[in-house]
Amino acid sequence: MRDRTGRESLYVPSCRFGLYLALRHWCRPGGRVLMSPVNDDVIFFVVLAAGLRPVQAPLNARHGSIDPAAVPDALWQKLSAVLTTNLYGNPDPAPALRARCDALGIPLIEDAAHAIGSRVPGGRAVGDYGDASVFSLSKHTGAKTGGFLTVADPARRAALEEARDDLLLPSRAGSELAYALRPYAEAGVRGLRLARAARAVPRLLGMAEREAIRMPLRAAELERAVAGAPALGPFHSWVRVDMHTYRITPGAARLRRTVRLLDRLDQRLAAHLDGTRRLLDSPWGSPGTGSVQPLFRVPLLVADRDAAIAALARRRITTGYLYDPPLDDYASELFTDPSPDPAPARWFARHALPADPLKAEQVLAVLRAEGIHPAEGVAAGLVGPHRDGTGD
Ligand SMILES: Cc1ncc(COP(=O)(O)O)c(C=O)c1O
């Protein structure tokens, strides 16, 4: 990762753990962090665990990236950090955010979980702008474990490594075994064409636990956890969702498999780029933030998102990485400052169908066969909510 990014890098067992480490290192508890409301709820809980108050950013309705021009001046003054998302691989406007952060003397932290191969239009790679940038190896590489934190200032690495080692929990034989067995278990049942059983494997191994898009918030318990922040312990039940090993020291088998998958990253990115092109060229594609990126998921914009998900599910294509409703609607002002302009985020969250570029042709065939309509305005390039707040 040092060679790939040109920056000092530190292995972390998950991106969420790396983001916690970065927020603790750069931000004094009690501060406010600008973040995207269309994001994994796990990251929202990471910000709370770091003892920080999330502030939801206004978004661009076309691709869900942060819209810095729509952040009021008074709001910038209240911030102690900015956390980007680079949703599905579409880069946030890092140069503008970097300039703002420099002017305010606050850190920029880049979540590059979805964006390992993305470049900022006319600029550098995602991850090249943040004081800290965190990558997830669960996403593009498909390792289902691990990540990297990279730093702009190499002198920071030693302190971060020490903080990481203090937070890591020892490796557990059971979780290593489950990790090592999972691909064989999945391949085995798939080989037998037992699709329902294949979908049950993650659950059997204790790895899938969401009933709905957003996990239950449990407000009363969360208030108690917030009182105990900054600390990961009180937030464990929220932060571990979808990855119970997020703070566990990796065993040798886990690292070997991760290295093998990381070696194939460039081939995988090329396949993602090819699929992204096909999906963006379709009637449901919305142009991204410049040249085509090897997106991790392509947010197709459809009129009826739930109908599209159901149609895909009938052909055994599962849709993941949905982030609806936006975090301010999910968590309320009890736990977050709301976005100054929530309508574009609501519109995007409702209409975005994250399509796996590796399944581009299958997804497009289903959408065509089932007569799924693009969201209104996509074909004309006029996507987004009306400014009257109706959101459609
Ligand atoms: C935008 C975003 N950031 C960070 C993460 C966390 O990554 P990891 O699972 O490696 O902790 C996720 C997980 O899906 C994500 O969607």
The ligand as an ORCA input file, in Angstrom:
! r2SCAN-3c Opt
* xyz 0 1
  C     -18.491      4.031      3.175
  C     -17.978      2.951      4.081
  N     -16.927      3.232      4.863
  C     -16.394      2.311      5.683
  C     -16.928      1.047      5.760
  C     -16.327      0.073      6.729
  O     -15.436     -0.774      6.111
  P     -14.978     -2.090      6.906
  O     -16.082     -3.078      6.730
  O     -13.675     -2.479      6.307
  O     -14.838     -1.680      8.337
  C     -18.009      0.695      4.980
  C     -18.562     -0.671      5.033
  O     -19.360     -1.083      4.256
  C     -18.556      1.673      4.104
  O     -19.603      1.379      3.340
*
